[in-house]
């Protein structure tokens, strides 16, 4: 049993409702699947989602959420912005700046960051989604922060599209969350998180 009074590394995952595993009938989501294969006994994981969250809202609230749970422990931050900026009409420049501000502040707080890009959805133009993912990737590249591209690998993926077709076109079901977990785990997640990761 983990003794929470000890210095256990804290993993914070911020993002939209997909971080909470919404749509997954197994209630694991991609985060649960990734953590389950990442020596979870060495991590105290906090999933901190807000449904429909834009990068503007995320950048305003994440630091306080993490500070209340981190204490003096070593921590790491996973950021999973969805495509909600496109829904509300946030400019690409603002979306980039919001993510940049989060990453710069995390660096100042000695919180290594890892970003999971927004996966495809059927209610938004594909070119806009691709452009948003590319913008996020560029922000991460400039800061040498790992970025998991999910849009391009899944935009024409038969299983992903079938999953969306079975739901609301926005939120994947069990198979989709499994695909997201696979992409994360195969993007040097083990090297970043620093624990033993089971093969998928």
C-alpha positions in Angstrom: 0.0 0.0 0.0 1.3 3.4 -0.9 2.1 5.7 2.0 1.0 9.1 0.9 3.1 10.8 3.5 6.2 9.7 1.5 7.6 11.6 -1.4 5.6 9.9 -4.2 5.8 11.5 -7.6 2.6 13.2 -8.6 1.3 13.1 -12.2 -1.1 15.8 -13.1 -3.3 15.5 -16.3 -5.2 18.6 -17.4 -7.5 18.8 -20.3 -11.1 18.4 -21.5 -13.6 15.6 -20.9 -11.5 13.0 -22.7 -9.0 13.2 -19.9 -11.8 11.9 -17.7 -12.4 9.0 -20.0 -15.8 10.2 -21.2 -17.3 7.9 -23.7 -15.4 4.8 -22.6 -17.7 2.1 -21.3 -14.9 0.7 -19.3 -14.4 4.1 -17.6 -10.7 3.9 -18.0 -10.2 6.4 -20.8 -6.8 6.8 -22.5 -5.3 8.2 -19.3 -6.3 5.2 -17.2 -4.8 2.8 -19.8 -1.5 4.7 -20.0 -1.1 5.0 -16.2 -2.0 1.3 -15.8 1.0 0.4 -17.9 3.4 2.9 -16.2 4.2 1.4 -12.8 1.2 3.1 -11.2 2.5 2.3 -7.7 5.2 4.8 -8.3 2.8 7.6 -9.3 0.1 9.4 -7.6 -2.1 10.5 -10.6 -4.5 13.3 -10.6 -6.8 13.7 -13.6 -8.1 17.3 -13.6 -10.5 17.7 -16.6 -13.1 20.4 -17.4 -15.6 19.5 -20.1 -15.5 21.7 -23.2 -12.5 23.6 -21.9 -10.6 26.0 -24.2 -6.9 26.7 -23.9 -7.8 30.2 -22.5 -9.7 28.6 -19.6 -7.1 25.9 -19.1 -4.3 28.4 -18.9 -6.2 30.3 -16.3 -6.9 27.4 -13.9 -4.3 24.7 -14.2 -1.7 26.2 -11.9 -4.0 26.5 -8.9 -5.4 23.0 -9.4 -1.9 21.6 -9.4 -0.5 23.7 -6.5 -3.3 22.4 -4.2 -2.2 18.8 -4.9 1.5 18.9 -5.4 2.8 20.1 -2.0 6.6 19.7 -2.0 6.6 16.5 -4.1 8.2 15.9 -7.4 5.7 16.3 -10.2 5.0 16.1 -13.9 2.3 17.6 -16.0 0.4 16.2 -19.0 -1.6 18.7 -21.0 -4.3 17.5 -23.3 -6.0 20.4 -25.0 -9.0 19.4 -27.1 -10.2 21.3 -30.2 -12.7 23.5 -28.3 -10.8 26.6 -29.3 -12.2 26.0 -32.8 -15.7 25.7 -31.5 -15.6 29.1 -29.8 -13.5 30.9 -32.4 -10.3 31.4 -30.5 -7.7 32.8 -32.9 -4.8 30.5 -33.8 -2.4 33.1 -32.3 -4.2 33.1 -29.0 -4.3 29.3 -28.9 -0.6 29.1 -29.4 0.1 31.8 -26.8 -2.1 30.0 -24.2 -0.3 26.8 -24.6 3.1 28.6 -24.6 2.2 30.3 -21.3 1.3 27.0 -19.7 4.5 25.4 -20.8 6.7 28.3 -19.7 5.1 28.4 -16.3 5.4 24.7 -15.9 9.1 25.0 -16.7 9.5 27.7 -14.1 7.8 25.5 -11.5 10.1 22.5 -12.4 7.2 20.5 -13.8 8.3 18.5 -16.8 5.5 18.7 -19.4 4.1 16.3 -22.0 1.4 17.5 -24.5 -1.2 15.3 -26.1 -2.7 17.0 -29.1 -6.4 17.2 -30.0 -7.8 14.1 -31.7 -10.1 14.2 -34.8 -13.8 15.0 -34.5 -16.4 15.0 -37.2 -18.2 18.3 -36.3 -15.3 20.6 -37.3 -13.4 21.2 -40.6 -10.5 18.9 -41.0 -8.1 21.6 -42.2 -8.8 23.7 -39.1 -8.2 20.8 -36.8 -4.9 19.9 -38.6 -3.8 23.5 -38.4 -4.5 23.7 -34.7 -2.5 20.5 -34.0 0.4 21.8 -36.1 0.4 25.0 -34.2 0.5 23.1 -30.8 3.3 20.9 -32.2 5.3 24.0 -33.1 4.9 25.5 -29.7 6.2 22.3 -28.1 9.0 21.9 -30.5 10.3 25.3 -29.7 10.4 24.4 -26.0 11.6 20.8 -26.5 8.5 19.5 -24.9 7.2 16.1 -26.2 4.1 16.4 -28.4 1.9 13.5 -29.4 0.3 14.1 -32.7 -3.1 12.5 -32.6 -5.0 14.2 -35.5 -2.9 13.0 -38.4 -2.7 9.3 -37.4 -6.4 9.1 -36.6 -8.1 11.4 -39.2 -8.6 8.5 -41.6 -8.2 5.6 -39.2 -11.0 3.1 -39.8 -11.4 2.1 -36.2 -11.4 5.6 -34.9 -14.0 6.8 -37.4 -16.2 3.8 -36.6 -16.0 4.7 -32.9 -17.0 8.3 -33.6 -19.8 7.1 -35.8 -21.2 5.0 -33.0 -21.2 8.0 -30.6 -21.7 11.7 -31.1 -18.9 12.3 -33.6 -16.8 14.0 -31.0 -16.1 11.5 -28.2 -14.6 8.1 -28.9 -15.7 4.9 -27.2 -13.6 2.1 -25.9 -11.6 1.5 -29.1 -10.8 5.2 -29.6 -9.5 5.6 -26.1 -7.3 2.5 -26.7 -5.9 4.1 -29.8 -5.1 7.3 -28.0 -3.4 5.4 -25.2 -1.3 3.5 -27.9 -0.2 6.7 -29.5 0.9 8.2 -26.1 2.7 5.0 -25.0 4.6 4.9 -28.3 5.8 8.5 -28.1 8.7 7.8 -25.7 6.3 8.0 -22.8 8.5 5.6 -20.8 11.5 7.8 -21.3 9.6 10.9 -20.2 7.8 9.5 -17.2 10.8 7.6 -16.0 9.1 4.4 -14.9 8.9 0.8 -16.3 6.1 0.7 -19.0 4.5 -2.6 -19.9 4.4 -3.5 -23.6 1.0 -2.8 -25.3 
